[in-house]
Amino acid sequence: MNINKMLKQAQQMQTKMQAAQEELSKREVTSSVGGGKVSVTATAAGDVLSIKIDSAVIDPEDPEMLEDLVLSGVRQAIEEGRRIMAEEMGKITGGMGMPPGLGM
């Protein structure tokens, strides 16, 4: 086994992963909850970009419902971003599984 070849391959993989992470940090995902009354847009890297709320769900007597919808939308958007990130990183690593903290 040639250690230099392995190091070169590891460096190439790291470069590809960094490029993919950069691209994914710009890729947007949108989640809608409550029948489309609340929409959350985030990046695949997990940064929330915007939250849209239909005025029909704003009830001063029931703020908890709106809070739950917003939280649910944020969670779904971030989960979708993580799924996309894992899928793209898996393509680069060939599904070999990276140790926690590497590549994500």
C-alpha positions, 0 to 999 in steps of 0.5 A: 500500500502506497502511503503517498497515494493514500495521502493524495487521495485523502487530500483530493477528497477533502478538497471535494468535500470543502467545495461541496460544503461551500455549494451546499451552504448556498443551496436553499430548502423550503418547508411549509407547515400548517397547510402552507400557512407557515413557510421556512427557507433555510440553507442546506447548511442549516442557516434559516434565511426567512420565515413567512407567516400567513396572517390567518394563523396569527391569533392573539388568543393562541400564540402557542399554535403559531409558535408550534408551527414556526418551530415545526417549519424550522425543524423540517427545513433544517432536517431536509438540509441535513439530509441533502448534506449527508447525501452529497457528502456520501457521494464524495466519500463513497458511503464509507462513513466519516468520523463525527465532526469530519465533513459535516 
